[in-house]
Amino acid sequence: MGSIQTELLKISLLALVYGPAEYCAPVWCRSSHSHKIDVVLNEAMQTITGCVKSTPVSYQLLVAGISPQKLRRDTSLLSFHNYTKAKLVDHLLHHTLNIHPTPIRLESR
């Protein structure tokens, strides 16, 4: 498979599979059922990389040049948190985040 076809498959994967799968990820990312979505995303990645099923997902991620699913969801959650805290003044979360700031942890010994 040529590099143009591989890049096209990667763009398609990110737009058509990862996009809908990560929609509203800040809401459900801590769910115990998020592994079900990871299975589908891993199967799609296996298709675009052409790797066999026994290839570890971490290697498939390297070949495809895509960040791990958990990291993508955590980044989305952090981005939404920062946006809500800074920009959405009338939003319920803005009020909650500013009244109850993240506790500062003491340094360990």
Secondary structure, 3 states (H helix, E strand, C coil): CCHHHHHHHHHHHHHHHHHHHCCCHHHHCCCCCHHHHHHHHHHHHHHHHCCCCCCCHHHHHHHHCCCCHHHHHHHHHHHHHHHHHHCCCCCHHHHHHHHCCCCCCCCCC
